[in-house]
Amino acid sequence: MKLVSNVYAYLCLCFFTLPAFADDLSSVPDKKKTKAGLYVTSSEAAELLRDDNVILLDVRSRPEVTFVGLATRVDVHIPLMVMPKNVRYDPGKKGYQLEPNLAFEFDFLDYAEAHGIEDETPIVVMCRSGSRSAKAVNLLYDLGYTNAYSLVDGFEGDKAKAGDMAGQRVVNGWKNAGLAWGYAIEPSQVYPADLN
């Protein structure tokens, strides 16, 4: 009976507390808001990505892509943040510090030029849970790419706030939506700087 109760609580948490980011802009947390004001959930992004002209840009770090996996439809991986050589533990965040990828804009512009990406090309930007993708969308917007969408629930999704799964990324996200992903990084998806 306890198992049934836990499963019911988990299903309620997953299906009845999902924020409707793309439909209700007032529910987008401040840290996930962008200058472009364009947002999609993972399921909406999967629909958009049926069009081969829509670009999926993954901005997570190399370790995330390597060990957590990536959407099979990712067109390119350009990390917004990178792990420095002398990475330091941050006790306040209970994790390792990342630093900005100072080449992000240049790497994207090089990729865009090489692949004929126009200013109006739709670009879906994915990170772990929607905060870094918002920052990346703002950088793209400032470069003139005004049709950039932030994937608000990211690859792994948001953390559950209550119940047995509290603190775990089980609420939403690409993986939790059952969308196609894997661990293999295809040559076309590799961070362009890694090819030099």
N, C-alpha and C positions, 0 to 999 in steps of 0.2 A: 504494500500500500504506500510506503514511503517513496519508493521508486516512482510510482504513478504520480504522486504528489509533486516530486521534484521535476519530473518531465513536464507536468502541466504548468508549473511555475516558470520553467525555462521557456516553454512555448509562448506563454503569455508575455514574458519579458521580451522575447524576440519579435513577436508578431503584432503586439498591441501597443508597444511603446516606440515603434520606429518613427522617427521624426520625418515629416514629409518635406524635406529640404527643398526639393526642386519645385514643389507645388506651393509651398507656403514660405516665402522668403523671410518672414518674421521669425521663423524657427531656426534660421541659420545662426549658429553661435558667432559672436564677433570675430573670434580667431579664425573662422572659416569664411568670412566675407571677403569679396574681391571687388576691385574697381570695375570689372566688367559686369558683375552682377549676374553671371551665368553659372548655374549649378545643375548637376545631374547626380542621381543616385547610381549605384552600380548597375541595377537593372535597366535604367534609362540609358546609361552609357552603352551597355551591350546592344541595345536597339540602334543607337546612333552609329555604332561601329560596324553595323551591317553594310554601311556605305564605305567603300574603300578609300574615298576621298577624305574621310575623317581620320585625324591622326590621334593615336594614343601615346602620350608621353609619360613615362614612369620616372618620377623624380626622387625615388627612395635611394638610400645609400647602397653601395655595392654589397656589403654584408647582408642587408635585408633581401636584396634580389637573389643573392647566392643561397642563403639558408632558409628563407621563408617562401621563395618562389615568386613567379610573376605571371601575369595574365598572358595567355598564349597569343593574344592579339596585339600586344605591345609593339609599336612601331620602332621606338627608340627609348633607350634608357640614358638620361642625363641627370645625375644626382644634383639636387639643390644643396645638400649638405654632404660633407665628406668626413671621414675619420682621419684625423691627423696621424702622422708617424708616431709621435709621442703622445698617444691618446691618454687622457687622464680621467679617472673616475670622479664623478660629480655626486657627492653624498646627498646633496639637496634633491637632486633628480633621481637618485638611486640608479644611475646608469653612467655610460661613458659619454664624454663630451664630443659633439660633432662641431664642425666649423663650416662656414659658408664656402661653397664651391665658387671661387672668384671667377672661374671661366664659364659659368653656367650660360650667361647671355651669349658669349662668343661661340660657345659650342652649339647652342641652339641655332644661331644665325648661320653658322657653317652647315649644319644639318639641313636647315631650311633651304639654303641656296643649292646644295647638292641634290635635293629632292624636289625642287620646284614648288615649295610651300609658299603660297601667297598670303598677304596680310589678312585676307578674309577666309582663309582655310579654317574649317572647324577643328579645334584642338581640344581633346579631353586630357586633363592633367591628373595623374594619379599619384598619391603617396600612401602612407600607411592608413591614415584615418581622416584626412581632409584638411589639416592645418598647413602642412608644407605645400600642398598643391595650391592652396589659396595664395601663398607667397609667390610661388612660381607663376601663377596666372597673372599676378600683379606685375611681375617683371616682363612677361610676354606682352601684356597690355601696354606697358610703357615703351616696348619696342615696336608697337603698331599692330600687334596681333590681337584685335579686339573681339574675335570670335572664339575666345579661350574659355572653356568650361572647367570648373573645379569639380572633381568627383568627390562629393562631400562625405561619403562614408569610406572612401579609400579601399585599399586592397584587403586589409585585415578587419576594418570596422572599428566602431567605438566600443569602449569598455562597458560592461554591465555594471550598474550602480548598486544592485541589491541581489540577494539570493545566493545560492550555492556557487554561481558563476561570477560573482562580484569581482571586478578587477580584470576579468578576461575579455578579450575582444570577440564577443559572440553576438553582439546586438545587430549588426548589419555588415556591409562590406562585400567586396567582390567574392572572396572565398566563401563567406557564409551564405551568399546568394546562390551558391552552387554553379557559378560561372566558370568557364574553361580557364585553367591555369596549370602550371607545372614547374619543374625545377630546371629544365633545359633552357639555356640561353642561346638563342639562335644568333649566328653571326650578324644578321641584319639588326638585331636588338642591342648589340653591345654598345656600351658607352663609347662614342667616337674617339675620345682621348685614349682609350685603351688599345685602339688599332694603330696608333702611331708608334 
